Amino acid sequence: MAKSKYQYGTSPRKIEPDYQRRDKRETKQKPLRVVKEIPKQQVKISNEQRKRQVKTTFLIIGLFLLLLTISCRNSQIDKSFNQIQEKKKQLSILQKENEQLKVGIENSLNPSVIEKIAREELGMQKLSTKQTVYITLPKKDYVESASEKIILEEEKSWWEELLDKIFNF
């Protein structure tokens, strides 16, 4: 079959490999060697190898603990950061509410607003001249001066009077 760039027809072209296949029969098989397994008790590990294994094990455990500690600390930092952000949000909400309440108080202290509420909600009206009543007061001073002392005698029980007589004797 000739290799051409174009193929006519509906069936796909078969691709031929660039190499030649070998038969399985042609390949040389190497004979397998049988190795006796030595029981673990008879295998001796030198002290240097044992020290190296222990050192490597402790190094791996140490690295694992270090990474675990760093991970725990980072999770605590993230938790604290989230709490701080939540508190900041609450603070800003409270500050906005506080400002709104201040504006509401300032508006309610306006005399025109007070008068409007009194008329509409409480049904109050302004005084007319017919409702005004004048009162004359005598010029006598009803305030007591500080020089006058008012002594109020308290009633004491017979026990208290007895103690007073004994100690004031």
QUIZIFEN-V377055 format. One record per residue. RES is the residue in three letters. BURIAL is b if it has 9 or more other ideal C-beta (glycine too) atoms within 8 Angstrom, else e. Layout:
{{RES;BURIAL} {RES;BURIAL}}
//
This chain:
{{MET;e} {ALA;e} {LYS;e} {SER;e} {LYS;e} {TYR;e} {GLN;e} {TYR;e} {GLY;e} {THR;e} {SER;e} {PRO;e} {ARG;e} {LYS;e} {ILE;e} {GLU;e} {PRO;e} {ASP;e} {TYR;e} {GLN;e} {ARG;e} {ARG;e} {ASP;e} {LYS;e} {ARG;e} {GLU;e} {THR;e} {LYS;e} {GLN;e} {LYS;e} {PRO;e} {LEU;e} {ARG;e} {VAL;e} {VAL;e} {LYS;e} {GLU;e} {ILE;e} {PRO;e} {LYS;e} {GLN;e} {GLN;e} {VAL;e} {LYS;e} {ILE;e} {SER;e} {ASN;e} {GLU;e} {GLN;e} {ARG;b} {LYS;e} {ARG;e} {GLN;b} {VAL;e} {LYS;e} {THR;e} {THR;e} {PHE;e} {LEU;e} {ILE;e} {ILE;e} {GLY;e} {LEU;e} {PHE;e} {LEU;e} {LEU;e} {LEU;e} {LEU;e} {THR;e} {ILE;e} {SER;e} {CYS;e} {ARG;e} {ASN;e} {SER;e} {GLN;e} {ILE;e} {ASP;e} {LYS;e} {SER;e} {PHE;e} {ASN;e} {GLN;e} {ILE;e} {GLN;e} {GLU;e} {LYS;e} {LYS;e} {LYS;e} {GLN;e} {LEU;e} {SER;e} {ILE;e} {LEU;e} {GLN;e} {LYS;e} {GLU;e} {ASN;e} {GLU;e} {GLN;e} {LEU;e} {LYS;e} {VAL;e} {GLY;e} {ILE;e} {GLU;e} {ASN;e} {SER;e} {LEU;e} {ASN;e} {PRO;e} {SER;e} {VAL;b} {ILE;b} {GLU;e} {LYS;e} {ILE;b} {ALA;b} {ARG;b} {GLU;e} {GLU;e} {LEU;e} {GLY;e} {MET;e} {GLN;e} {LYS;e} {LEU;e} {SER;e} {THR;e} {LYS;e} {GLN;e} {THR;e} {VAL;e} {TYR;e} {ILE;e} {THR;e} {LEU;e} {PRO;e} {LYS;e} {LYS;e} {ASP;e} {TYR;e} {VAL;e} {GLU;e} {SER;e} {ALA;e} {SER;e} {GLU;e} {LYS;e} {ILE;e} {ILE;e} {LEU;e} {GLU;e} {GLU;e} {GLU;e} {LYS;e} {SER;e} {TRP;e} {TRP;e} {GLU;e} {GLU;b} {LEU;e} {LEU;e} {ASP;b} {LYS;e} {ILE;e} {PHE;e} {ASN;e} {PHE;e}}
//
